[in-house]
Amino acid sequence: MGNPMKTWTFAHVSDIHVGTPRSFRFQPAWNENWQTARQQIIDMEPELLIVGGDLTRDGSTHRYELEQVKKDLDSLPFPYHVIPGNHDVGNKYQPDNSTAIKQAAVDQFADIFGSDNFAFTHKNVRFTGFNALPAGSGLPAEDDMWNWLEAQVDQPRSAHYVWFLHPALFVQDPSEPNWDIEENRLEWIFGIDDPHRTRMLDIIRKTDPDLVTTSHIHCRRRITVDNITFQYSSAVAFPQKVPGWDDGDATLGFLKCEVTDEGIQPAFVPLSKVSDKEGYGPGGSPSFEERDYSISWEKPSIKDMGF
C-alpha cells in the first residue's frame, strides 16, 4: 500500500461580476468585493482556482469587461480555470429576447479565454467544467456542448471527480417541473429545463463524481441526491435569497476545498470585508433599448455598446 497523499487545496469562486464605469451600469462595491476575495484566496495559497461563471457584469456585450477580468486573473500566482456565466455569454435562451445567449457571445468568451469549458487532472482529482447555458438554444454552441460532454464519459478517471457548471441542474430536486417564467421567475432563471437537465445528469452520473458544483443562484447550499453531493455556491458580488431554501445561506464568500485520498471537503470562507460603495444603473437584464449610456461615469465609444 502506497503512502497517503498529502492534503492539498483548491479554491472555487463565482459570481464576481466585475464591471467598469464605461457601462450603462456599474457597482464599484462588487469590484471591491472581488479584490477582497482575491487577496484572501492568494493568502490561502491554493494549488489552483476554479471560477464558476459570471466573471463580469456585462461581458456578454462588453468585450472590454472580459478582457479586464482576464488580465486580473492572469496576474494570480497560481493557475486558474474558468467557465462562463449568463452575464458573460447571455441569459438562458428565450426566443426574441435581446439578452438571451448568442453564438457571438460564446465565441467572444472562447476567443478571450481559450475555451468555454475545461477538463484536466491534477494530482488525484479529475476537474471538468462546462458552459451549460446553450442548452435548448439550437445554437451551434449547443451541439458543441453535447459532443464535448458525451466525450467526457470516456476520459481517464482519477481517485476523485468534480464537475462545475454555472446554472443549477435543478433548483429544488431533479424531478422538478420546467418552471414557468411568469409564475416562478427565479426558479426558471436559475435552473436547466428538461430534457436537457436529465441528459446532463445522466452524463455526469456515468463519471461517478464526488461533487457537482454550481453557481448563478448566489446562495450556498449542499444536498446529496443519489449519492452525489451538489454544492450550490455563494457569490462574491451580491447575495440572493431562494424560495423554498430554508437551509440556504446567502453570505458572500467562496469555497476552500481540501483534497485527501478520502475525498474533497469544501469549506465556506466568508469575505473578510463587504464593500458598501454606491454605483449607478439598473439591475436585472435590461434590453439593449433600455440601456442608457448617458449616465456612464466614463463615456464609452459606440463600439463598446454591444453587438
C-alpha positions in Angstrom: 0.0 0.0 0.0 1.4 3.4 -1.0 1.8 6.4 1.3 -1.3 8.6 1.7 -1.2 11.8 -0.4 -0.5 15.0 1.4 -3.6 17.2 1.7 -3.8 19.9 -0.9 -6.2 22.8 -1.6 -8.0 24.4 -4.5 -10.4 27.3 -4.4 -13.7 27.9 -6.1 -15.2 31.4 -6.5 -18.1 32.5 -8.6 -20.4 35.4 -9.5 -17.8 38.1 -9.0 -19.5 40.4 -11.6 -16.5 42.7 -12.2 -17.7 45.8 -14.2 -16.5 49.1 -15.4 -17.8 52.7 -15.3 -17.9 52.7 -19.1 -21.1 50.6 -18.9 -24.7 51.7 -18.6 -24.4 50.4 -15.0 -21.6 49.9 -12.5 -21.3 48.8 -8.9 -17.8 49.5 -7.6 -18.7 47.6 -4.4 -18.7 44.4 -6.4 -15.3 45.1 -7.8 -14.0 45.8 -4.3 -15.6 42.6 -3.0 -13.7 40.6 -5.7 -10.4 42.3 -4.7 -11.1 41.3 -1.1 -11.8 37.7 -2.1 -8.8 37.7 -4.4 -6.4 38.6 -1.7 -8.0 36.0 0.7 -7.5 33.3 -1.9 -3.9 34.3 -2.5 -3.2 34.2 1.2 -4.7 30.7 1.3 -2.1 29.6 -1.3 -4.2 27.1 -3.2 -2.7 25.0 -6.0 -5.4 26.2 -8.4 -8.5 28.3 -8.7 -11.8 27.5 -10.4 -14.0 30.4 -11.4 -17.6 29.3 -11.9 -19.0 31.9 -14.2 -20.3 35.5 -14.1 -16.9 36.9 -14.2 -18.3 40.2 -15.4 -21.3 42.4 -15.0 -22.0 42.7 -18.8 -19.2 40.9 -20.6 -21.7 39.3 -23.0 -21.9 42.7 -24.7 -18.9 44.5 -23.4 -15.7 42.7 -24.5 -13.6 45.1 -22.5 -15.1 43.7 -19.3 -14.0 40.2 -20.1 -10.5 41.4 -21.1 -10.2 43.4 -17.9 -11.0 40.4 -15.7 -8.7 38.1 -17.7 -5.8 40.5 -17.1 -6.6 40.4 -13.4 -6.8 36.6 -13.3 -3.6 36.2 -15.3 -1.7 38.0 -12.6 -2.6 35.4 -9.9 0.3 33.4 -8.6 -1.4 30.1 -9.4 -3.2 28.6 -12.4 -6.9 29.2 -12.8 -9.7 27.7 -15.0 -13.0 29.4 -15.9 -16.4 28.7 -17.3 -18.8 31.5 -18.4 -21.9 32.6 -16.7 -25.0 34.2 -18.2 -23.5 37.7 -17.7 -20.5 36.6 -19.8 -22.3 34.9 -22.8 -26.0 35.7 -22.4 -29.0 34.6 -20.4 -31.0 31.3 -20.6 -32.5 31.0 -24.1 -35.7 32.7 -24.9 -36.9 33.4 -28.4 -36.7 37.1 -29.5 -35.0 38.1 -26.2 -32.1 40.5 -26.9 -30.3 39.5 -23.7 -30.5 35.7 -24.4 -27.4 33.7 -25.1 -25.9 34.3 -28.6 -23.3 32.4 -30.6 -21.3 35.6 -31.0 -21.0 36.0 -27.2 -19.9 32.3 -26.7 -17.3 32.8 -29.5 -16.1 36.0 -27.9 -15.6 34.3 -24.5 -13.7 31.4 -26.1 -11.6 33.9 -28.1 -10.5 35.6 -24.9 -10.2 32.7 -22.5 -9.3 29.9 -25.0 -12.5 27.9 -24.4 -15.8 27.9 -22.6 -15.0 24.6 -20.9 -12.1 22.7 -19.3 -11.2 19.1 -18.4 -7.9 18.1 -16.7 -6.5 16.0 -13.9 -4.5 17.5 -11.1 -2.9 15.0 -8.6 -5.8 12.7 -7.6 -8.7 14.8 -8.9 -10.4 15.0 -12.3 -11.8 18.5 -12.9 -14.5 19.1 -15.5 -16.3 22.4 -16.1 -18.6 23.3 -19.0 -20.8 26.0 -20.4 -24.3 24.7 -19.8 -26.1 27.9 -21.0 -26.5 26.9 -24.6 -28.9 24.1 -23.6 -32.1 24.4 -25.6 -30.9 27.3 -27.7 -30.4 25.5 -31.0 -27.1 27.4 -31.5 -24.0 25.7 -32.9 -22.7 26.1 -29.3 -25.4 23.6 -28.1 -24.2 20.8 -30.4 -20.6 21.6 -29.4 -21.6 21.3 -25.7 -23.3 17.9 -26.1 -20.5 16.5 -28.2 -17.9 17.7 -25.6 -20.0 16.4 -22.7 -20.5 12.9 -24.2 -16.8 12.7 -24.8 -16.0 13.2 -21.1 -17.5 9.8 -20.1 -14.6 8.0 -21.8 -11.9 10.2 -20.5 -9.3 8.9 -17.9 -10.6 8.7 -14.4 -8.9 9.6 -11.2 -9.4 8.9 -7.5 -11.9 11.8 -7.3 -14.1 13.6 -9.8 -15.6 17.1 -9.5 -17.9 18.9 -12.0 -18.5 22.6 -12.4 -21.3 24.5 -14.3 -22.9 27.9 -13.8 -26.6 27.3 -13.8 -28.1 24.8 -11.4 -29.1 21.5 -12.8 -32.1 21.7 -10.6 -33.3 24.3 -8.0 -35.3 22.0 -5.7 -34.8 18.4 -6.9 -34.0 16.6 -10.1 -37.7 15.7 -10.8 -38.9 19.3 -10.5 -41.1 20.7 -13.4 -39.9 23.1 -16.0 -40.7 26.3 -14.2 -43.0 28.9 -15.7 -41.1 32.2 -16.2 -44.2 34.2 -15.2 -45.2 32.2 -12.1 -41.7 31.2 -10.9 -39.3 33.6 -12.4 -36.3 33.0 -10.1 -36.6 29.2 -10.4 -36.9 29.5 -14.2 -33.8 31.7 -14.4 -31.7 29.6 -12.0 -32.2 26.1 -13.4 -31.9 24.0 -16.5 -35.1 22.7 -18.2 -35.8 19.2 -19.1 -35.0 17.2 -21.3 -31.6 18.9 -21.1 -31.4 18.6 -17.3 -31.9 14.8 -17.4 -29.5 14.3 -20.2 -26.7 16.3 -18.4 -27.4 14.4 -15.1 -27.1 11.1 -17.0 -23.7 12.0 -18.4 -22.5 13.3 -15.0 -23.7 10.2 -13.2 -21.6 8.0 -15.6 -18.4 9.6 -14.3 -19.3 8.7 -10.6 -18.5 12.2 -9.3 -17.7 13.1 -5.7 -19.0 16.7 -6.2 -21.1 18.7 -8.6 -20.6 22.5 -8.0 -22.9 25.1 -9.5 -23.1 28.9 -9.2 -25.6 31.5 -10.5 -28.0 31.4 -7.5 -25.8 33.5 -5.2 -26.9 31.3 -2.2 -25.0 28.5 -0.6 -26.5 25.1 0.0 -25.3 21.5 -0.1 -27.5 18.5 -0.7 -27.0 14.9 -1.6 -29.1 13.2 -4.3 -28.5 9.6 -5.5 -25.1 9.5 -3.6 -23.9 12.7 -5.5 -23.2 15.8 -3.5 -24.5 19.0 -5.1 -22.8 22.2 -3.9 -24.6 25.4 -4.7 -22.1 28.2 -4.3 -22.2 31.6 -2.7 -21.5 34.8 -4.7 -18.8 37.4 -4.1 -20.7 40.4 -5.7 -24.1 40.3 -4.0 -26.4 37.9 -2.2 -29.8 36.4 -3.2 -32.5 34.5 -1.3 -34.1 31.5 -2.9 -37.8 30.5 -2.5 -38.1 27.2 -0.6 -34.5 27.2 0.6 -34.8 27.3 4.4 -31.3 25.9 4.6 -29.8 28.4 2.2 -27.1 30.9 3.2 -26.6 33.9 1.1 -23.5 35.2 2.9 -20.9 36.4 0.4 -17.7 34.4 0.1 -16.1 31.4 -1.7 -15.1 27.8 -1.2 -11.8 26.4 0.1 -11.7 22.7 -1.0 -9.3 20.4 0.8 -8.4 17.2 -1.1 -7.2 14.0 0.6 -7.2 10.3 -0.5 -10.6 10.0 1.1 -12.3 12.8 -0.8 -13.0 16.5 -1.3 -14.1 18.7 1.6 -15.5 22.1 0.6 -15.4 24.7 3.4 -17.0 28.1 3.1 -14.9 31.2 3.6 -16.8 34.4 4.1 -15.5 37.7 2.7 -13.4 39.5 5.4 -15.0 42.8 4.3 -18.1 43.6 2.3 -18.0 46.9 0.4 -20.9 49.4 0.6 -19.7 51.7 -2.1 -22.5 53.0 -4.2 -22.8 52.9 -8.0 -25.4 53.5 -10.7 -27.7 51.9 -13.2 -30.4 49.2 -13.3 -30.3 45.6 -12.1 -31.7 42.6 -13.9 -31.3 42.1 -17.6 -32.5 45.2 -19.4 -32.9 45.0 -23.2 -30.5 46.9 -25.4 -33.2 49.5 -26.0 -33.4 50.2 -22.2 -29.7 50.8 -21.7 -28.9 54.4 -21.1 -25.1 55.0 -21.6 -25.5 58.8 -21.0 -25.3 58.0 -17.3 -21.9 56.3 -17.6 -19.2 57.6 -15.3 -16.7 57.2 -18.2 -18.2 57.8 -21.6 -17.8 54.7 -23.8 -17.4 54.6 -27.6 -20.1 53.3 -29.9 -18.2 50.0 -30.3 -18.4 49.5 -26.6 -22.2 49.3 -26.6 -22.7 45.7 -27.6 -23.2 43.5 -30.6 
